[in-house]
Amino acid sequence: MTDATDPLANLHLVPLAGSERPPAPGVRPAALSARTADEIVWATLVLRRRTEVPGALLSGDPVDPATFAAEHGADPADVDLVLATLQPLGVTILAADAASRRVRVSGSSRVLQAVFGTSLEIVTSESPQLGGDPAGVAAPRVEHRQRFGSLSIPAALDGIVTAVLGLDDRPQARAQFRFEPAAAAGSSFTPLELGDLYGFPEQTEGSRQTIAIIELGGGFAQADLDAYFAGLGIEGPKVTAVGVDGATNVPGGDPSGADGEVLLDIEVAGALAPKADIVVYFAPNTDDGFVDAVATAAHATPTPTAMSISWGQSEDQWTAQARAAFDDALIDAAALGVTVTAAAGDNGSSDGATDGADHVDFPAASPHVLACGGTSLRATGSTIASETVWNNGAGRGATGGGVSRTFERPAWQSAIVAPGGGRGVPDVAGNADPATGYEVLVDGVRSVIGGTSAVAPLYAALAARLAESLGAPLGLVQPKLYAAATAFRDITEGDNGSFSATPGWDACTGLGSPNGRALLQALSGGLGERGHSARATNSIDE
């Protein structure tokens, strides 16, 4: 018999497209969990845009945030309908932001299972490993909520809610770094040395620029930063921590853990752009946490010049709805003038998958980020002696790269030579081999760290310095970079598994490593409107 007083009793649901999710890898019931079956659950709902963002908007001047929100954020009427539909069902509305089209909600597990047509259980599964997936090392297990199959939404919200994220709070991403004890590194560099080798333009330090850094774990202590920058003989940047979805800056005291990622990102970006303001966004390592961190950073005031992302996961390990919601947040960033840099992965052309196929990492696979691959760099004094594709062999790290099965090839990549019609990864590259890695200070321990996660903040700092010199943010800079391919050091030796370096763009190191001074000259030399795609295909094979 139906309880007429229960608002959930006669709820009519419709399927939510793209929400299908498989069971977590190696899943087992959590027999001794302290979590209850009816715990409080948090989730993020993503709403449709009032109007879609035209591609031309991403290639012009940055859009004013208020104008963008009014034209391409959520319709306030849609937000009101979501609130009016969910609140009577026992769902708590925590926050609603029309500009980024997000509504943050909470409720008991019983209520949210009913409202979104799913079942949640407490399980353990294999977690993506920090620092890649070393061969022969068992993946750690983590406890989390799991759902699998599809979600549904109340019929009144059909077509309005495009994603429901966070009900399943399994770890979504891994940090793309490789830890190397300082004594084991064959040759290493400070970020300042790499800035010199890569020709970062003189008389620039990132003044009046903001760099956002996305972190899904770990933390930093100001004492580490003060000691590190003093050791380099420079005054470090102002660094601020921002918590998202309940996460905070919590150093774990483990130099080889998530703290290694956090300090690497801050120290590389901060050393190379010491006059920039650095804002570190800490979020849970979940699909909603990752999306919320990027959306929060993109819509922050002031708008960041650059956003660095060193976390990712194979593009097919995301639900379609989460991947689309994430990419939409990246579109927002590009329209607002933010250059987003993302690590291409540290597990070669397989991206750590064991199915024998090639995979690319996301968010690097998005055409709305500058995908950063990895090299192995050798230098004599201030001169690059050699630079090859980073590949230390199975289980020991290699740059990610390949061709997306999810995202179509953008117009500015139309001249690249790559199998299939998908977006090619990476766009650019820089030093990533831990044997030629970055000298950093983590939890009081001096270490050498490599991985493509070091390349993302390096390019974020370069974007800030170029923007400082040019007097304007670069935004979606990829089309201009492909038109200025000769401003990169072409990498022609090595492979990442299935793909080999070749003259011109390749699926290991993209266009190559940067010559910052040449890039500044090219970008200030009248290549047309920001990202003019008509010129984006001209220089690939030269």
C-alpha positions in Angstrom: 0.0 0.0 0.0 1.4 3.4 -1.0 1.9 6.0 1.7 0.2 9.1 0.4 2.1 11.3 2.9 5.5 10.3 1.6 6.5 12.7 -1.2 8.7 10.0 -2.7 5.9 7.5 -3.0 4.5 8.7 -6.4 7.6 10.2 -7.8 7.8 9.9 -11.6 11.4 9.5 -12.9 12.9 9.6 -16.3 16.4 8.3 -17.4 19.4 10.6 -17.3 21.4 10.2 -20.5 25.1 9.5 -20.1 24.9 8.5 -16.5 25.8 4.8 -17.0 28.6 3.7 -14.7 30.3 0.3 -14.4 31.2 -1.2 -11.0 34.4 0.0 -9.5 37.5 -2.0 -10.3 38.1 -5.0 -7.9 35.0 -4.0 -5.9 34.2 -5.9 -2.7 31.6 -5.2 0.1 32.9 -3.2 2.9 32.2 -5.6 5.7 33.5 -3.6 8.7 32.6 0.0 7.5 31.8 2.7 10.0 29.6 4.3 7.4 25.9 3.7 7.5 23.5 2.7 4.8 21.5 5.9 5.3 24.4 8.4 5.7 24.2 12.0 4.4 25.2 12.2 0.8 26.3 15.2 -1.2 26.0 15.7 -4.9 26.3 18.3 -7.6 23.6 18.8 -10.3 24.7 20.5 -13.5 22.0 22.3 -15.5 21.7 23.1 -19.2 23.0 26.4 -20.6 20.6 29.2 -21.4 22.2 29.3 -24.9 25.2 27.3 -26.2 28.6 28.8 -26.5 29.5 29.5 -30.1 33.0 28.4 -31.1 33.8 31.9 -32.3 33.4 33.1 -28.8 36.4 31.1 -27.7 38.7 32.7 -30.3 38.0 36.3 -29.5 38.7 38.6 -26.6 37.8 37.3 -23.1 34.1 37.6 -22.3 33.0 39.7 -19.4 32.0 37.2 -16.6 28.6 38.9 -16.0 27.8 38.9 -19.7 28.8 35.3 -20.0 26.7 34.3 -17.1 23.6 36.1 -18.4 23.9 34.6 -21.9 25.5 31.2 -21.3 24.9 30.3 -17.7 21.7 28.6 -16.4 18.4 30.2 -16.8 17.3 31.5 -13.4 13.9 29.9 -14.1 15.6 26.5 -14.5 17.4 27.0 -11.2 14.1 27.9 -9.5 12.4 24.9 -10.9 15.2 22.6 -9.6 14.9 24.0 -6.1 11.1 23.9 -6.2 11.1 20.3 -7.4 13.8 18.9 -5.0 13.1 20.6 -1.7 9.7 19.1 -1.1 11.2 15.6 -1.7 13.6 16.1 1.3 16.6 17.3 -0.6 18.6 20.1 1.0 19.9 22.8 -1.3 23.3 23.9 -0.2 24.2 26.3 -3.0 23.1 27.4 -6.4 25.2 29.2 -9.0 23.6 30.1 -12.2 26.9 31.4 -13.8 28.5 27.9 -13.6 25.1 26.1 -13.8 25.6 24.1 -10.6 23.3 23.3 -7.8 24.9 21.6 -4.7 22.6 19.4 -2.7 22.6 16.9 0.2 20.2 14.4 1.6 20.0 11.1 3.3 21.1 8.1 1.2 17.5 6.8 1.3 16.1 10.1 -0.2 18.8 10.6 -2.9 18.5 7.0 -4.0 14.8 7.5 -4.5 15.1 10.9 -6.2 17.8 9.7 -8.6 16.6 6.2 -9.2 19.7 4.3 -8.0 21.1 2.1 -5.3 24.1 3.1 -3.2 26.3 0.6 -1.3 29.4 1.0 0.8 32.3 -1.0 -0.8 36.1 -1.1 -1.2 37.8 -1.0 -4.6 41.2 -0.5 -6.2 42.2 3.2 -6.1 44.1 5.0 -8.9 47.6 5.2 -7.7 49.5 8.4 -7.0 52.5 8.6 -9.2 51.2 6.2 -11.9 50.7 2.5 -11.8 54.1 0.8 -11.2 54.3 -2.7 -12.6 54.0 -5.4 -10.0 52.7 -3.1 -7.3 49.2 -3.9 -6.0 46.8 -1.0 -6.1 45.7 0.3 -2.7 42.1 -0.2 -1.7 39.8 2.6 -0.7 36.3 2.6 0.9 33.6 4.6 -0.9 29.9 4.6 -2.0 29.2 2.8 -5.2 26.4 2.9 -7.7 26.4 1.3 -11.1 24.1 1.4 -14.1 22.1 4.5 -14.9 20.6 7.4 -13.0 17.1 8.9 -13.3 15.8 12.4 -12.4 12.3 13.7 -11.6 10.3 14.1 -14.8 9.9 17.8 -14.2 13.6 18.3 -14.6 14.0 16.3 -17.8 16.2 18.3 -20.2 17.1 20.8 -17.5 19.5 18.7 -15.4 22.3 17.3 -17.5 24.5 15.6 -14.9 24.2 14.3 -11.3 27.7 13.9 -9.9 29.0 12.6 -6.5 26.5 10.0 -5.5 29.3 7.5 -6.2 32.3 8.9 -4.5 35.0 6.5 -5.8 38.4 8.2 -6.5 38.1 9.7 -10.0 41.7 10.6 -10.9 45.3 10.1 -10.1 48.2 12.5 -9.8 50.5 12.4 -12.8 53.9 12.6 -11.1 56.8 10.3 -10.5 58.8 10.5 -7.2 62.5 10.0 -7.3 64.7 10.2 -4.2 67.2 13.0 -4.7 70.2 10.6 -4.5 68.8 8.4 -7.2 68.2 11.1 -9.8 70.8 11.1 -12.7 70.5 14.8 -13.5 68.0 17.3 -12.1 67.0 20.9 -12.5 65.5 23.7 -10.5 62.5 25.3 -12.2 64.7 28.4 -12.7 67.2 26.4 -14.7 64.5 25.0 -16.9 63.0 28.5 -17.4 66.4 29.5 -18.8 66.8 26.4 -20.9 63.3 26.9 -22.3 63.9 30.6 -23.0 61.2 32.1 -20.8 61.0 35.7 -21.8 63.2 38.1 -19.7 61.7 41.0 -17.8 58.6 39.0 -17.0 57.7 37.4 -13.7 54.0 37.0 -13.9 53.1 40.4 -12.4 49.4 41.2 -12.1 48.5 37.6 -13.1 46.7 34.8 -11.2 47.5 31.1 -11.6 44.9 28.6 -10.3 46.1 25.1 -9.4 43.7 22.2 -9.0 44.5 19.6 -6.3 42.5 16.5 -5.3 44.4 15.7 -2.1 47.3 16.6 0.1 48.4 20.0 1.2 51.3 22.4 1.7 52.9 24.3 4.6 54.0 27.8 4.1 57.3 27.0 5.8 58.1 24.7 3.0 57.4 27.3 0.4 59.4 30.0 2.3 62.4 27.7 2.6 62.2 26.5 -1.0 62.0 30.0 -2.6 64.7 31.4 -0.3 66.9 28.5 -1.4 66.4 29.6 -5.0 67.3 33.2 -4.0 63.9 34.6 -4.9 60.9 36.0 -3.2 58.1 33.6 -3.6 54.5 34.3 -4.8 51.5 34.9 -2.6 49.8 31.5 -2.3 46.2 31.1 -1.1 44.3 27.9 -0.4 40.6 27.6 -1.3 38.5 24.7 -0.1 35.8 23.1 -2.5 33.1 20.7 -1.4 34.5 20.4 2.1 38.1 19.7 1.2 40.9 21.8 2.8 44.6 22.3 2.7 45.8 19.3 4.8 49.5 18.3 4.4 49.8 14.6 5.0 53.4 14.5 5.9 54.3 12.0 3.2 56.7 13.5 0.6 55.9 10.7 -1.9 52.1 11.1 -1.4 49.7 13.7 -2.6 51.8 16.4 -0.8 54.4 15.7 -3.5 51.9 16.7 -6.2 50.8 19.9 -4.4 54.3 21.2 -3.6 55.6 20.3 -7.1 52.8 22.3 -8.7 53.2 25.3 -6.5 57.0 25.4 -6.5 57.3 25.0 -10.3 54.6 27.6 -11.0 55.8 29.9 -8.2 59.5 29.8 -9.1 58.8 30.5 -12.8 56.1 33.2 -12.1 57.1 34.6 -8.7 55.1 37.8 -9.0 51.9 36.0 -9.8 49.2 35.3 -7.3 48.7 31.5 -6.9 45.4 30.2 -5.7 45.3 26.4 -4.9 41.8 24.8 -5.1 41.5 21.7 -2.9 38.6 19.4 -3.7 37.7 15.8 -3.0 39.0 13.2 -5.5 35.6 12.5 -6.9 33.8 13.4 -10.1 31.8 16.1 -8.5 34.8 17.4 -6.6 37.0 17.7 -9.7 34.3 19.4 -11.8 33.4 21.8 -8.9 37.0 22.8 -8.4 37.5 23.6 -12.1 34.2 25.5 -12.3 34.9 27.4 -9.1 38.4 28.4 -10.4 37.1 29.4 -13.8 34.4 31.7 -12.4 36.6 33.2 -9.6 37.3 36.9 -9.2 39.7 37.9 -10.5 39.6 35.5 -13.4 42.8 33.4 -13.5 45.2 33.9 -16.4 46.1 30.2 -16.3 44.8 27.1 -14.6 47.1 24.1 -14.0 45.7 20.5 -13.7 48.0 17.7 -12.9 45.4 15.0 -12.1 43.6 12.9 -14.6 42.3 9.5 -15.7 41.8 7.6 -18.9 38.9 9.3 -20.8 36.9 6.1 -20.8 37.0 5.8 -17.0 34.6 8.8 -16.8 30.9 8.6 -17.2 29.7 10.5 -20.3 27.8 13.0 -18.1 30.8 13.8 -15.9 33.1 14.1 -18.9 30.7 16.5 -20.6 30.1 18.5 -17.5 33.9 18.9 -17.0 34.4 19.9 -20.6 31.6 22.5 -20.3 33.5 24.0 -17.3 36.6 24.1 -19.5 34.6 25.9 -22.2 33.6 28.5 -19.6 37.3 28.9 -18.7 38.3 29.4 -22.3 35.6 31.9 -23.0 36.6 33.9 -19.9 40.2 34.0 -21.1 41.7 31.3 -18.9 44.5 29.1 -20.4 44.1 25.6 -18.9 47.1 23.3 -18.9 46.7 19.6 -18.2 49.1 16.7 -17.7 48.9 14.2 -20.5 49.6 11.2 -18.3 52.6 9.2 -17.1 51.7 5.7 -18.3 52.5 5.8 -22.0 50.2 5.2 -24.9 48.1 2.7 -22.8 47.5 5.3 -20.1 47.8 2.4 -17.6 45.0 0.3 -19.0 45.5 -3.4 -19.3 43.3 -4.2 -22.2 46.1 -3.9 -24.8 44.6 -0.9 -26.4 45.7 2.7 -26.6 44.0 5.3 -24.4 44.4 9.0 -23.7 44.0 10.8 -20.4 41.2 13.2 -19.5 41.1 16.2 -19.1 44.1 16.4 -21.4 41.9 14.9 -24.1 39.6 17.9 -24.1 40.3 20.3 -27.0 39.7 23.1 -24.5 43.0 22.5 -22.6 46.6 22.7 -23.5 47.7 19.0 -23.2 51.2 18.7 -21.8 53.4 15.7 -22.6 56.8 14.8 -21.3 60.4 14.6 -22.5 63.8 13.6 -21.1 66.1 16.6 -21.1 69.9 16.7 -20.9 71.8 20.0 -20.8 75.3 21.3 -20.8 75.4 24.5 -18.8 72.6 26.7 -20.2 72.3 24.8 -23.4 70.0 21.8 -24.2 72.3 18.9 -25.2 69.5 16.5 -26.1 65.8 16.1 -25.6 63.9 12.9 -26.4 60.5 11.4 -25.6 60.2 10.4 -21.9 59.9 6.6 -21.7 61.6 4.7 -19.0 60.0 1.4 -19.8 57.1 -0.7 -18.6 55.9 0.3 -15.1 58.6 3.0 -14.8 56.8 5.9 -16.5 56.4 7.3 -20.0 54.6 10.3 -21.4 50.9 9.8 -22.3 49.7 10.6 -25.8 47.5 9.3 -28.5 44.2 10.0 -30.2 40.9 10.5 -28.4 37.9 8.3 -29.1 35.6 10.8 -27.4 36.5 14.2 -28.7 36.7 15.1 -32.4 39.8 16.6 -33.9 39.6 20.4 -33.6 40.0 22.6 -36.6 43.5 23.8 -35.5 44.7 20.2 -35.6 43.3 19.5 -39.0 46.8 19.2 -40.6 48.3 16.8 -38.0 49.1 13.2 -39.0 47.4 10.8 -36.6 45.2 7.7 -36.9 41.5 8.3 -36.8 39.6 11.5 -36.6 40.0 12.2 -32.9 41.7 15.0 -31.0 45.4 14.4 -30.8 47.2 14.4 -27.5 49.5 16.1 -26.4 49.8 19.6 -27.8 53.2 20.5 -26.3 55.8 19.0 -24.0 58.5 19.7 -21.5 60.9 17.9 -19.2 59.1 15.1 -17.2 61.6 12.3 -16.8 62.2 11.8 -13.0 65.8 10.9 -13.8 66.1 14.5 -15.2 63.4 15.9 -12.9 62.6 18.9 -10.8 64.3 19.7 -7.5 61.6 20.4 -5.0 61.0 20.6 -1.2 58.2 18.5 0.1 57.3 18.1 3.8 60.8 19.3 4.7 62.4 16.7 2.4 64.4 17.7 -0.7 63.3 15.4 -3.6 63.4 15.1 -7.3 60.0 14.7 -9.0 59.1 14.1 -12.6 56.0 13.3 -14.5 53.8 15.3 -16.9 52.3 16.9 -13.7 55.4 19.0 -13.6 54.9 20.2 -17.2 51.4 21.5 -16.6 52.5 24.2 -14.0 55.5 25.0 -16.2 53.3 25.9 -19.1 50.8 27.7 -16.7 53.7 29.9 -15.6 54.8 30.5 -19.2 51.2 31.5 -20.0 51.3 34.0 -17.2 54.6 35.5 -18.2 53.5 35.8 -21.9 50.2 37.4 -20.8 52.1 39.9 -18.7 54.2 40.9 -21.6 51.4 41.0 -24.1 49.0 42.8 -21.8 46.2 40.3 -22.3 45.4 36.7 -21.3 46.0 34.0 -23.9 42.8 32.0 -23.3 42.4 29.1 -25.7 45.9 29.5 -27.1 46.2 26.2 -28.9 45.3 27.6 -32.4 48.0 30.2 -32.2 50.5 27.7 -31.0 49.9 25.4 -33.9 50.3 28.4 -36.2 53.6 29.1 -34.5 55.0 25.6 -34.5 58.5 26.8 -35.3 58.6 28.4 -31.9 58.9 24.9 -30.4 61.9 22.6 -30.2 60.8 19.6 -32.3 61.3 16.3 -30.5 62.1 13.6 -33.1 63.6 10.7 -31.0 61.8 8.1 -28.8 58.4 6.7 -28.4 55.7 6.3 -25.7 54.7 2.7 -26.7 52.5 2.8 -29.8 53.5 6.2 -31.0 57.0 7.4 -32.1 58.4 10.9 -32.3 58.5 12.3 -35.8 59.3 15.7 -37.4 56.3 18.0 -36.7 53.5 17.1 -34.3 53.4 13.6 -32.9 51.4 11.8 -30.3 54.3 11.7 -27.8 55.4 15.3 -27.5 53.0 17.3 -29.6 54.7 20.3 -31.2 57.7 19.9 -28.9 59.2 21.8 -26.0 58.9 25.6 -25.7 61.2 28.5 -26.7 59.5 31.2 -24.7 61.2 34.1 -26.4 60.2 32.8 -29.9 56.7 32.2 -28.7 56.4 35.8 -27.4 57.6 37.1 -30.7 55.1 34.9 -32.6 52.2 35.8 -30.3 52.9 39.5 -30.6 53.5 39.4 -34.3 49.9 39.7 -35.5 48.6 36.2 -35.9 45.1 37.6 -36.0 42.4 37.3 -33.5 43.1 35.1 -30.4 42.9 31.5 -31.7 42.1 32.4 -35.4 41.6 28.9 -36.7 42.2 29.8 -40.4 45.9 30.0 -39.6 46.0 27.1 -37.2 46.7 24.5 -39.9 49.6 26.2 -41.8 52.8 25.3 -39.9 52.3 21.8 -38.8 54.5 20.0 -41.4 57.1 22.7 -41.9 
